[in-house]
Amino acid sequence: MPHVSAMEEGKAGGEVLALIARALTLSRFVLLIPFLWLLKAVAAHPSTPGRLALAGTYAFIALSDTLDGRLARRANAASRLWGRIDVVADILFNFSALTAASLLGWMGPWVPAGVAILGGRFLWRIAPDSDDPAPRVREDRAGKLAGFLYYALVGWVVAESSTGGILGPSAVARGADAVFAYTLVAFWLGREPPGSSRRGRSTRSA
Protein backbone atom coordinates (compact mmCIF):
# COMPACT_ATOMS: atom_id res chain seq x y z
CA MET A 1 0.00 0.00 0.00
CA PRO A 2 2.73 2.58 0.78
CA HIS A 3 4.25 1.81 -2.63
CA VAL A 4 0.93 2.46 -4.35
CA SER A 5 0.51 5.68 -2.40
CA ALA A 6 3.94 6.90 -3.47
CA MET A 7 3.11 6.14 -7.08
CA GLU A 8 -0.13 8.07 -6.83
CA GLU A 9 1.65 11.00 -5.24
CA GLY A 10 4.25 10.95 -8.01
CA LYS A 11 1.53 10.90 -10.65
CA ALA A 12 -0.30 13.75 -8.97
CA GLY A 13 2.94 15.73 -8.76
CA GLY A 14 3.56 15.15 -12.46
CA GLU A 15 0.08 16.40 -13.31
CA VAL A 16 0.67 19.55 -11.27
CA LEU A 17 3.98 20.19 -13.05
CA ALA A 18 2.29 19.63 -16.41
CA LEU A 19 -0.44 22.15 -15.54
CA ILE A 20 2.16 24.70 -14.45
CA ALA A 21 4.15 24.16 -17.66
CA ARG A 22 1.07 24.68 -19.84
CA ALA A 23 -0.01 27.70 -17.81
CA LEU A 24 3.43 29.25 -18.33
CA THR A 25 3.18 28.67 -22.08
CA LEU A 26 -0.30 30.21 -22.27
CA SER A 27 0.78 33.13 -20.07
CA ARG A 28 2.89 34.46 -22.95
CA PHE A 29 -0.29 34.90 -25.01
CA VAL A 30 -2.12 36.54 -22.09
CA LEU A 31 0.72 38.93 -21.20
CA LEU A 32 1.44 40.03 -24.76
CA ILE A 33 -1.11 42.87 -24.85
CA PRO A 34 -0.13 44.28 -21.41
CA PHE A 35 3.53 44.09 -22.43
CA LEU A 36 2.94 46.01 -25.66
CA TRP A 37 0.86 48.59 -23.81
CA LEU A 38 3.60 49.07 -21.22
CA LEU A 39 6.25 49.41 -23.92
CA LYS A 40 4.26 52.21 -25.54
CA ALA A 41 3.28 53.81 -22.22
CA VAL A 42 6.87 53.95 -20.97
CA ALA A 43 8.00 55.49 -24.26
CA ALA A 44 5.37 58.22 -23.90
CA HIS A 45 5.54 58.73 -20.11
CA PRO A 46 8.63 57.07 -18.57
CA SER A 47 7.45 56.80 -14.97
CA THR A 48 9.23 54.59 -12.44
CA PRO A 49 6.20 52.30 -11.84
CA GLY A 50 5.77 51.86 -15.59
CA ARG A 51 9.44 51.05 -16.09
CA LEU A 52 9.39 48.49 -13.28
CA ALA A 53 6.20 46.92 -14.62
CA LEU A 54 7.69 46.69 -18.11
CA ALA A 55 10.91 45.08 -16.87
CA GLY A 56 9.02 42.69 -14.61
CA THR A 57 6.63 41.61 -17.35
CA TYR A 58 9.47 40.91 -19.76
CA ALA A 59 11.39 39.00 -17.07
CA PHE A 60 8.37 36.79 -16.39
CA ILE A 61 7.78 36.14 -20.08
CA ALA A 62 11.42 35.22 -20.67
CA LEU A 63 11.46 33.01 -17.55
CA SER A 64 8.26 31.25 -18.64
CA ASP A 65 9.90 30.38 -21.95
CA THR A 66 12.84 28.86 -20.08
CA LEU A 67 10.81 26.87 -17.58
CA ASP A 68 7.76 25.55 -19.43
CA GLY A 69 9.62 23.00 -21.54
CA ARG A 70 11.76 21.81 -18.64
CA LEU A 71 8.74 21.31 -16.40
CA ALA A 72 6.83 19.49 -19.13
CA ARG A 73 9.74 17.10 -19.71
CA ARG A 74 10.14 16.52 -15.98
CA ALA A 75 6.44 15.67 -15.75
CA ASN A 76 6.69 13.42 -18.85
CA ALA A 77 4.01 15.62 -20.39
CA ALA A 78 5.89 16.96 -23.40
CA SER A 79 3.87 16.64 -26.61
CA ARG A 80 4.01 17.80 -30.22
CA LEU A 81 0.86 19.88 -29.74
CA TRP A 82 2.21 21.85 -26.80
CA GLY A 83 5.59 22.09 -28.49
CA ARG A 84 3.89 23.80 -31.43
CA ILE A 85 1.91 26.09 -29.11
CA ASP A 86 5.17 27.04 -27.40
CA VAL A 87 6.78 27.91 -30.75
CA VAL A 88 3.76 30.01 -31.79
CA ALA A 89 3.91 31.88 -28.47
CA ASP A 90 7.60 32.68 -28.97
CA ILE A 91 7.21 33.81 -32.57
CA LEU A 92 4.13 35.91 -31.81
CA PHE A 93 5.82 37.58 -28.85
CA ASN A 94 9.05 38.42 -30.66
CA PHE A 95 7.28 39.59 -33.81
CA SER A 96 4.78 41.77 -31.92
CA ALA A 97 7.35 43.22 -29.53
CA LEU A 98 9.83 44.08 -32.27
CA THR A 99 7.08 45.51 -34.48
CA ALA A 100 6.13 47.80 -31.59
CA ALA A 101 9.79 48.69 -31.08
CA SER A 102 10.06 49.50 -34.78
CA LEU A 103 7.01 51.78 -34.63
CA LEU A 104 8.58 53.53 -31.63
CA GLY A 105 11.72 54.20 -33.63
CA TRP A 106 14.10 51.71 -32.05
CA MET A 107 14.82 49.81 -35.28
CA GLY A 108 13.80 49.35 -38.90
CA PRO A 109 10.71 47.36 -39.93
CA TRP A 110 12.91 44.73 -41.56
CA VAL A 111 13.89 43.42 -38.11
CA PRO A 112 10.43 42.08 -37.12
CA ALA A 113 10.11 40.95 -40.73
CA GLY A 114 13.07 38.67 -40.01
CA VAL A 115 11.09 37.02 -37.22
CA ALA A 116 8.20 36.46 -39.63
CA ILE A 117 10.53 34.95 -42.24
CA LEU A 118 12.24 32.44 -39.97
CA GLY A 119 9.21 31.78 -37.79
CA GLY A 120 6.88 31.32 -40.74
CA ARG A 121 9.21 28.83 -42.37
CA PHE A 122 9.55 26.83 -39.16
CA LEU A 123 5.78 26.75 -38.55
CA TRP A 124 5.24 25.57 -42.13
CA ARG A 125 7.75 22.77 -41.61
CA ILE A 126 6.20 21.47 -38.38
CA ALA A 127 2.58 21.86 -39.46
CA PRO A 128 0.90 18.43 -39.79
CA ASP A 129 -0.68 17.35 -43.05
CA SER A 130 -2.63 14.33 -44.24
CA ASP A 131 0.47 12.57 -45.60
CA ASP A 132 2.77 13.28 -42.67
CA PRO A 133 0.81 14.17 -39.48
CA ALA A 134 4.01 14.22 -37.38
CA PRO A 135 6.77 15.49 -39.67
CA ARG A 136 10.35 15.03 -38.59
CA VAL A 137 12.18 18.34 -38.86
CA ARG A 138 15.94 18.33 -38.73
CA GLU A 139 17.48 20.47 -36.01
CA ASP A 140 18.10 24.04 -37.10
CA ARG A 141 20.74 25.36 -34.70
CA ALA A 142 21.19 28.58 -36.64
CA GLY A 143 17.45 29.23 -36.43
CA LYS A 144 17.40 28.50 -32.69
CA LEU A 145 20.22 30.98 -32.13
CA ALA A 146 18.29 33.56 -34.16
CA GLY A 147 15.26 33.03 -31.91
CA PHE A 148 17.44 33.58 -28.83
CA LEU A 149 18.92 36.74 -30.36
CA TYR A 150 15.46 38.13 -31.05
CA TYR A 151 14.44 37.51 -27.43
CA ALA A 152 17.66 39.23 -26.32
CA LEU A 153 16.94 42.14 -28.66
CA VAL A 154 13.52 42.64 -27.07
CA GLY A 155 15.23 42.51 -23.69
CA TRP A 156 17.69 45.18 -24.83
CA VAL A 157 14.84 47.49 -25.81
CA VAL A 158 13.18 46.84 -22.45
CA ALA A 159 16.43 47.55 -20.60
CA GLU A 160 16.92 50.82 -22.47
CA SER A 161 13.29 51.83 -21.83
CA SER A 162 13.32 50.78 -18.18
CA THR A 163 16.57 52.54 -17.26
CA GLY A 164 16.18 55.67 -19.35
CA GLY A 165 19.04 54.67 -21.64
CA ILE A 166 22.21 52.60 -21.33
CA LEU A 167 23.86 52.63 -24.74
CA GLY A 168 21.22 54.65 -26.54
CA PRO A 169 18.79 54.11 -29.45
CA SER A 170 21.50 54.21 -32.10
CA ALA A 171 23.29 51.27 -30.49
CA VAL A 172 20.02 49.32 -30.36
CA ALA A 173 19.39 50.08 -34.04
CA ARG A 174 22.87 48.83 -35.01
CA GLY A 175 22.42 45.71 -32.90
CA ALA A 176 19.01 45.08 -34.48
CA ASP A 177 20.52 45.37 -37.95
CA ALA A 178 23.20 42.85 -36.96
CA VAL A 179 20.54 40.42 -35.75
CA PHE A 180 18.65 40.82 -39.02
CA ALA A 181 21.84 40.19 -40.99
CA TYR A 182 22.32 37.00 -39.00
CA THR A 183 18.71 36.08 -39.80
CA LEU A 184 19.56 36.04 -43.49
CA VAL A 185 22.52 33.76 -42.74
CA ALA A 186 20.34 31.49 -40.58
CA PHE A 187 17.69 31.35 -43.29
CA TRP A 188 20.29 30.19 -45.80
CA LEU A 189 21.91 27.68 -43.44
CA GLY A 190 18.52 26.25 -42.45
CA ARG A 191 17.27 25.72 -45.99
CA GLU A 192 16.10 22.24 -46.90
CA PRO A 193 18.24 20.30 -49.36
CA PRO A 194 16.70 19.62 -52.80
CA GLY A 195 14.09 16.85 -52.71
CA SER A 196 13.46 17.09 -48.96
CA SER A 197 10.43 19.40 -48.98
CA ARG A 198 7.07 18.35 -47.55
CA ARG A 199 5.76 17.82 -51.06
CA GLY A 200 8.82 15.77 -51.88
CA ARG A 201 8.36 13.56 -48.85
CA SER A 202 4.70 13.02 -49.67
CA THR A 203 5.54 12.13 -53.26
CA ARG A 204 8.16 9.59 -52.25
CA SER A 205 5.83 7.92 -49.78
CA ALA A 206 2.98 7.60 -52.28
Secondary structure, 3 states (H helix, E strand, C coil): CHHHHHHHHHHHHHHHHHHHHHHHHHHHHHCHHHHHHHHHHHHHCCCHHHHHHHHHHHHHHHHHHHHHHHHHHHCCCCCHHHHHHHHHHHHHHHHHHHHHHHHCCCCCCHHHHHHHHHHHHHHHHHCCCCCCCCCCCCCCHHHHHHHHHHHHHHHHHHHHHHHCCCCCHHHHHHHHHHHHHHHHHHHHHCCCCCCCCHHHHHHHHC
